[in-house]
Amino acid sequence: MPRTLKQKPRPYQREAAEYALKKKRCICVLPTGTGKTLIGALWASTLLERGVARRVLVLEPTRYLVGQVAAYYRRLGLEDAAPVHGGMPPEQRRKAWRARIVIATPEVVLADIEEAPLHEVDAVVVDECHHTTGKDAYAKLMELVKAEYRLGLTAYLPPSRVAEVKRFLGHVKSWSWSDPRIKKYVPEWIGEVYEAELNDEEKRLLSMLEEKLRTADRRHRSLIKLAERFFVRDGALALKETLEKGGKMYSVLDGEVLRLLSRLRPAHKLPALERVLSDHEGFSKAIIFIDRVSLAYLVAKRLKELDVENIVLCGKSRREKSVEELVAAARSPHVKAIVATSAGEEGVDLPTADLLVIWSNVASPLRFIQRHGRLLRKQGSKLKFVAYIVTPDTPDMDSLIDALYMAKRAGVDVPLDDEAVKQLLKRSVKARILELISSRPLPLEWVAELLSMSYTEARRHLNYLTRSGEAVYFYTHLGRLYLARGALHLAEEEYEEWFKPRIKESRADVYLYHPGGRRHIGGGPGEVAERLAKAVAHGLEAVKFAVQVFDPETRSYHLVNLTYSFPVDSPRLARLIAMNAFRYAEYVALGR
């Protein structure tokens, strides 16, 4: 296999790619965490290099995976790999279709069927290929693709789907997670994200709520935000139930919203839950966390219709049996699912599950941490899964991202890697903030006003974006000005004077925080800037300045402390924050 990538394949990855090349049509089943994406890249690049494939199509189930996989292929050295998804303008998509390796969702390929050169696709990689059944877009597309070479990749192929998936993709070859070469790469728990898209009517209601938020006075905005959260997190039933009680939320939103809610699906996440259970066919016991009791019973009813024996564990007021009786029933092997509300989970020793489903992405990081901490127990040898059901492009995605971030900071081993979280970020409200501060630097107050959110909410989002390295900030007469990391030139152009210290006699003690601990440097403006630029090689996570500003009139020094709480990973950024720290300290100390 002559192709050289920038990442060396492990022996079993090379073995899988070689096996798939030999078979021409093959399904490789390997556990999550073992690097199936590299197997696909190695297989595709070898076919292109040998000249047996003109173009390779890589299929991913979600938009965020399309972006993630495309970026990974390019990091491997496959520069001619292009993502295609519904968020791209038509002209950009037409250009991307000319790439030798195209990464796309099956839905967008079907939508672009006139543009997509399927007749030139000689090889196709089908990631998460267990979806290639029935009326799924994967199956519809594979009926149209004539590619001779086909590679399916999945962590689990449900027995009931084997025959149909084999019809599209060929022979099945499995690598066991207990294989000594593989076992060390497999995590105890595996995290997955299932997107629950709103339909057109539901999107119209969400747009109506957002419009009301833009036009409402500040004292009503928190209520509208709460209504929006109920809707995107739990579903129409949750918001409808709240409005039917009357009260302030009803008076702010009026009866029009309630009338629209009565025409919508009660729970837009229900199809995603059914996909989760279907994808994990053969699970021993599932625990499904839903905040609303009414929704918990709705889900329980649907599970019963699917022949999934279940119980509902909720607060005292709705319990039909004692806690002891419910927990005893939950431990029975006949009970396959426990639908638990927040009140139901308090103080209850839930049985160990091999499938945890988070329907309600809680805004509270503490509850998120508690929930995972109590259930992600290292017991037994069976692989376990956490499925997060999330409504993309809404505050529901932000709740999940914030909770994941805070849990990781608290030391909880959340089963989603950093790259996956970065891709989720692109489907969140934070992406709107990032887009806003990519066009010009803005203070927190302006971000909040432009996006109709509270200062607290804007601060929370901006703190996440800076700490995760997506955004930075500088200090000016307007206070902190936030901007996207890729837009540093805008700060230099628009606020040029705030990067030019005037007093050369000023000195600073600078503390550099990096993964290995803390370092100290010091000196005047130019000296600090150059030392800081050299220090970025250590991976700076934050920088604190104690600037002693020299006052030419009194011949004395004034101390000003400043902190830059974001990764400083380039000499250019290092020099900018050094110059900004000295200049802003002059402004604070001397008023000029």
N, C-alpha and C positions, 0 to 999 in steps of 0.2 A: 504494500500500500504506500505509494511514493509521496503522497501529498503531505507537506510539512505545515502544520498549524502552529500558532504561537503558544499553544498549550499542549503539553505532551499527554496523549491518551493513556489511561491506565490499561493494564493488560486485558481486563474483561471488556473495556470499551472498544479496544481494537478488535478483540475477538468477535464482539457483537456486530461491528461494522463489516468485518470480513465475511461473517456468516450471511448477513443480509445481502451483500454484493453477490455472493455465490448463488443464493436462492432467487435473486431478482425481486421476488415478492415475499415479504416477511414481516411478521409482527414480533417485535422484541419487547418482552415484559421484564422490566427491572424496577426495583423499589425506588420511590422518590428519594432524592439525595445522592443518587449514584451517577448522575451526569448523563442522562439520556440525550440532552440537547447536544452535547459534544459528539455523541455517536451519530446523530443525524447530520451534523456539520461535516464530520469526517467522511461519511457515506456520500453526501451530496458533492463535496469538493473532489472526491476521487472520481466520481462519474464524470464531472465536468472536465477534469484534467485528462482523463482517458479519451475524451471526445465522444463518449457514447450518449451523453445528454447535452442538449443545447441549452435548456433552461430547466431549473428545478423550482418547484412550488412547495413551500413549507406552510402547512396549515396549522393554525393555533386557534383555540376555542374562544379567546377573548381579546379585545383590543389592547389591553395592557400587556398581555403576553406577546402580542405581535411586536410591540415596541421593545420589550425586554429581550426577546430572542434576536431581533434584528441587530440591536446594539451588541449583543454577545457574539454574533457571527462576525461583525466588523472588528471586534476586539481580537478575534482569533486570526485576523488577517484576511478575511473574505470581504474585501472592500465593496465588491459588486453585489451586496445584499441589501435589498430595499424593503421597508415595510409598506404595506398598503392597508388602510383601514378607513372606516366611514368618517372619521374626523378630519380627513385630508381633503382639500379642494380638488375638484375633478382634474384640473390641469396637472397638479402634482401627482395624482394617481396615475394618469396616463403616462407620465414620464417614468414613474416607478415600475410600471409593467414591463419596461424595456430592460430591466436588470436581469442578470443571469440567475440570480437567486431572489425569488420574491417570497416574502413572508406575509401572510394575510389570514383573515378569518374566512371560513367557507361562505359566510353570508355576503361578504363584500365581493368575493369572486363571482358569486351568482348574480349580484347586482351589477357588476361590471362585465358581464358575460360577453358583451360586444367588443369591449376594449381588451379584455384579458386574452393573450395569445395562447389559448389552451392547446392548439394544434402543435405548438412548439414545446410544450411541456413533456419531456421524456421521463421525468422522475418526480415523484411526489413524496414528501415526508408528512405523515399525518400524526401530529402530536395529540396526546389524549385520545387515542384512536378508538377507545371503547364507546365513543359517541357515534361511531359510524354504523348506525342502525335506524330502521324505521323511516320516519319522516324528517329526521334530523338533517340539517343543512350539509353535514359531512357526507351522509349517505347520498343525498341528491347530487352533490358535486361529483362524488366518485363514480356515479353512473355516467357522467359526461366526460370525465378525464380518460384519455386513451393511453396514458403513460405505461410503458413496459415495466419500468422500475418503480416499486412501491415499498415504502418502509413505514410501518405503524409503530408508534411508541406509546407505552402506557405503563403505569405502575400496577394496574390491576385490571384484569379482563373478566367481568362477571360471567359465570358459566352459561347463563341464559343467552348471552350475546355472542358467544364464541363462533357459532356456525355462520351467522350473518357477517360478522367482521372479517372472518376468514375468506368469505366469498369476495369481498372487495380488496383485501390486502394480502391474502396468502397464508403461508405456514406460520404457526405460532411457536416461538422459542422463548423459554423462561429462564431467568437467572434468579436463584433463590437468595433472599436477603440473608440467609444463614451461611452462604458461601463465605469462607474466611477472607477472600479478596474483596468482598462487598460489604460485609457486616459492619466494619468500622466506619463506613460512610453513611450508614442509615440511622437517622435520629429516632429517639424513642417515640416522639409524636410528630406527625406530619401535618402541616397547615395548608389549607386550600381555601381559595376565595371563589365564591359563586355569586355572579352578578344577577340581580333581579331587576331587570329594566322596567321602567314605567311604560305603559302603552300610551297612545296619543291622547286619549281622554284624561288620563292621569297626569300627563305632562302639562295639559292645559290647566288643570287645577293647580299644579305646582306653580305655573307661571302666574296664575291669578293671585296666589298667596304672596309671591315675590313682588308683584305690582302693589299689592296692599301694603307690603312692608316698606316699599320705597316712598309711598305717599302718606304713611301713618306718622303721627307725631311720636316723639321719642318715648313717651310713657306707655304707648301701646305696642311698641316694637317687640318687646320681650315675649308678649302673649302670642304675637303672630309667629315669631321664631319657634315658640314651643309647639304651636299648631303644625308648623311645617315639619318639625322633628317627629311628632306623633305619626304624621302621614308617611314620611319616607322611611322611618325606622320600622314601624309596626304594620301600617296599612290603613286603608280608608276606614275600616271598622273602628280602629282606635280613635281617630279624629271624630268620626260620626258620633260615637258613644259619648265623647266629651262634650260636643256641641249640644247634644240632645238634653244634657243636664241644665242647659241655660248658663247663666253666669256671665262673667266679663268677657271670656273668649267668644261666646256666641254674640254678644252685643258688638264686639269689635269686628267680627267677620261677617255678621248678618246671615240671613237665611239662604242667600244665594249659594254659599259654599256648602251648606247642609243639603240643599237640593241636588247639587252636583255629586256629592258623596254617595247619595242613594243609588246613583247609576253606575258606580264603579265597582270593580272587584273588591270584596271585603279585605283580601290579603294578597297583595301582588307578589309576595315572597313565597307563596305556597308552591308554584311550579318549580322554583329553585330547590325548595326542600325535597320535593319528590325526586328531582334529579340527584340530590345528595344521597338519598336512601337507595336509589336505583344504582348509582355508581359504586356504592359500597355494599352491594348485595352480599349477604353472608355475614354481616356484622352480628356480634353477640348481643350487645346492648347499646342503645343510643340515649343520650341525654340532650334534650332540646330546650334551650333557654329562651323564653318569651316573656316580656315584661307584662303584657296585658292578659288578665284572666280570661276575658271573653275570647281573645284570640287563641289562648291555650286550649280552650274547649273546642273551638272551631277546628284547630289543627288536629286535636285528638279524634274528632269525628271523622276527619278525612283519613287519618291513619287507619282507623277501624275499617273504612271502606277499602283500603289497600291491604287488608288482612294483616296489619301490623298491630299486635296486641300492645296496649299502652295504658298508662295511668297518668292522671294530672295531679301534680303536687303544687298546691297554691296556698294562699293565706288562710287563716283560721275560718274566716267568714264563709268561705266557699267549700271547705273540706267536707266531704261526705263521710269520711272515716277518720279515725285518729291518726296522728303522725306515725305511731308505731305500726298500725295496720298497713298504712300506705308504704312505709319503708320495707316491711316484710314482703308485701306484694311486689315491690320494685325489685327485690332480690331474686324473685322467682325467675327461672330460665324461660318461662312462658311469656313473661313481659319483655317485649323487645325494645320499648321506648318509654322514657319518662319525660313528660312535658312539664317543665318546672318554671314557675314564675319567681321573681325576685323575693317575694314574701315566702314562697314555698321552700326556697333553698336555704333560708336563714336558720342556722343551728341544726340542720338536718344532715346526718351522715349518709350522703348519697352513695349508692354502690358504684364500684369502678366500672367505667364504660370503655369501649374501644372506639366509639364514635361520639364526639361532642359537637353539637350544632349550635352556633350562636346566631339566633334570629334577630334579637334586639341588641344592636351594638350600643352599649351603654356609654353615656357621656362621661361617667365617673371612672377615671383610671383605677381608683381604689377597688371598685366593684369588679372591674375587669380582672385585676390582679388576684383578688380573692377567689373569683370563680375559677380561674385557671390553676391557681395554687392548690385548690382543694381537689381538683379532678385530674390534673396531669401527673398522676402518680406513676412511679416506675414499678409496675407490677406485671409479672409474667413475661412471656417472650413474644407475644403477638403484637404486630404493628398496630398503632392507634392513630386516629385522624381527628383533626379539628377543622370543621367547615364553617367559615364565616360567610353568612349571606348578607349582601350589601347592595344598596340601591346606588348605582354609579351616578356621578355628576350632581350629587346632592350632599347636604350636611351629614347624611348617614355615613358616607365615605369618610368624612372628616372625623366623626366620632371614633370610627375604627382605627384610623391612622393615629389620632391622638392617644388612644388607649394603648395601641401597640408600642408607640414611642415611649410613653411613660412607664409601661411595664418593663421594657428593656432597660430603661434607666434605673429601675428599681431592682434589677437583677433577676427578673423572671424570664425563664428561658422560653420565649414565645416562638412557636414553630413556623415563623415566616422569616426569610432572609431579608437583608437590607435592600437588595436589588428589587425584590418583589414589592416592598413597601414604597420604594421610589416610583415604581410603575403605578401603584395605586394612587399615589399623590396626583398623578396626571388626570385622574377621574374625580377629583375632589373640588370643593369650594376653594381650597388653598391654591388650586391652579388658577382660579380667577384673580386672586391677589397677586400671584406671581406674574401673570400676564399684565396686570395693572402697573406693577413696579418695574416691568421690563421696558416700559415706554418713557418713564421719568421717575426720579427719586421722589418719594413722598413721606411725610410724617405720618405717624400712626393715626392721628385724628382725621386726616384727609382720607386715608384708606377706609376708615370706618364710615365716614360720611358718604363716600362714593359708592360703597357696597351695602349701604343701609344696615350696618351691624353695630353692636355696642362696642365701646372702647375695649372692654374686657375681652370680648370675642376676637376683635381684631388683634389685640396684643397676644392672645393665645396662639392664633394662627401665625403671626409674625415670629414669635419666639420659636415655634416649631421650624419654620422655614430657615431661620438663621442658624439654629443649633444643628440642623441637618445639612447645612451647607448650601441650600438652594438660594439663599439671599444673604445680603450683608447690610451693614448700616454705617453711616458716618455722622459726625456731629456738626451742626451749623447753628445759626441764630434761630432756626425753627426747631431745634432739639435734634433728636435722632431722625435721620432721613434714611428710609429703607429703599433698597433697589435689588433687582435680580443680579445674581453673581455675574452673569454674562453681559451686564450693562454698565460696567465700571466707567466706560468712556463718557457716559451721560453725566455722571457726578463730576468728572474732571472738567467737562465742558461747561456745565451749567453753574457749578459751585467752585470754580477754579480757585478763588481766593482762600477757600477753606483748606487748601492743601499747600499753602505757602506761609510757613511760620515767619514772623518778622524779627523776632528777638533771638539772636544767635547765642546769647549767653545763657539761655534757659537750659536746664538739665533734667533728665528723667531716669528713674529706676523702673525697669520694665521686667515684668514677671511672665515667663512663657510657660504655658501649660500644655504638656504633650503626654502621650500614653505612658511614657516611662517616669513621669513625675513633673518637677518644676525646675526651670532654669532662670537665671537672673542675668540681665545685661544692663548697661547704663551708658550715659553720655549725652551729647548735644543732639540737635535734630538730625543732621546729616549722618553722624556716627551711628545713632540708634537705627536709622532707616536702613543702612547697609548691613549692620549686624543682624537685624530682624530678617532682612531679605535672605541672608545665608542660613538662618535658623529654620526656615520653612522645611528644610530637608528632614527635620525630626518629626514632622506631622503635628503642627500646632493646632490645638483644640480651642484655645482662648488666649487672649493677651490682656494684661492689666498694666496700666501706666500710672505712675506716681510722678507727675510733672511739677518741677519746681520752676515756676515762671519768674524770670528776673524783671523787676520793676526799675526801669532806667531813672525814674524821678526820685524814688526813695532809696535806691540802691539796695533793695531788700528782695526776698523771694516769697512767693505765694504758692502753696501746695494745692494741686488739683488732681483728683483721682478719676480715671476713666477706664472703662472695661469694654472690650470687644469680644462678645461671647459667640463666636462662630469660628469654624475652621479657617485658618490662614494657610493656604496651600500654594501660593505663588509669590515670587519676589515682587511682582508689581503690586499685588494687594498688600503685602507687608510694608512696602515703602509708602503707600497711600495712607494706611492707618497710622503710621508713625508721624507723617507730616500733619495729618488731621488732628492727632492727639495734641501735638505742640501748638498748632494754630488755635484749636478750640479752647485749650487751657489758657491761652493769652486772652481770649474773649471773655472767659469766665472771671479770670483774676483781675484784668485791667479794664474790662468793659469796652474793648476796642479790638 
